Amino acid sequence: MNREVEFAAELWDYLKRYLEKYTINGHKLRAEPPSSVVLKGKVPDIVVVDSRGLPQLIIETKRKAEGKPSEELLNPLSPAPIAQAVCYAALAVEE
């Protein structure tokens, strides 16, 4: 298992346990298993949904390997990660 998959699994486990224990402003949310939600053919790493199953938070993890991905892809304020976040948001709304 690569580091990105391991990190996504660990983050999902923490989110899952937290959301099983607490509500968020009175709303019960749940973390879907990593890579289990498909939005128009695209598979985000982690999706947190509400009681109706509607996405409320989409998380895409990244890992750094020797020489790639570039710092531009890892910086959340760079164009590529922003475009990916907007893409997932738009696909979630369409879905």
N, C-alpha and C positions, 0 to 999 in steps of 0.2 A: 504494500500500500504506500503510495507516495505521500509526502508531507502535507500537500494540500488536502487530500482526501482524509488523512488522519486528523488534521485541524478541523475540517468541516464536521467530521463525525463527533469530535470532542465538543465543539461549540454547540452542535445540535443537542447533544446529551445535556449540557448545562442549561440550554434554553428550555428543553423539554421538562426537565426536573423543576426549574423555576416556575414555568407556566402551569405545571400540575399543582403547584403549591399556592400560587398567588393569582389574583385577578389584576387586570390593568385598568385602573379607573372604573372598576366595576364590570369590566368585560372579561369573559373567559376566552383566552387565546390558546392555541396549541401549535407546536412546532412539528411540521410534517417531516418525515425521515429525509435525510439528505438525498438529493437528486430524484425525489419521488413525484414531484409536480412538474408537469409538462405544460408550457404556455406556448401554443401555436408552434410546436416542434422544438422549442428551446427549453433547456432544463437548468433552472437556477440551482445553486447548491442547497440553500435552505430557504424554506418559505414558512412564515408564521401566518396562520389563518384564524379567522374569528369563528364563532359558533356556527355560522352558515357555510363555512368553508371558503370564504372570500379572503384572498391574500391581503394582509395588512402590513407585512414587512418581507422584503426579499433580500437575501444576503448572498453575495457572490464572493467566495474566497479566492485569494491569489497566493501563489507561492513564488519565491525567487529561486531561480536555478542559475548556475554559472553562465553568465553571459546573456541570459534571457529569463523571464521577460524583462524588458527594459524598465528602468525606473519610471518612465512615462506610464506604463501599464499598471504599476504598483501605486502610484500617487493618486489618491482618490479625487484630487482636484484637477487631474489631467483630462483632456478631451475623451480618451478611450473609455475610462471607467464611468465618466458622466454619461456618455452615449449608451453604454451597456445598462446603466441604472434606468435611464429614461426608456430604453427599449423594453426592459422587463416591466416597468410601470405601465407602459402603453399596452403591452400584451396582456397583462393582468386585467386591465380595464375591459379590453375586448373580450377576454375569456369569460 
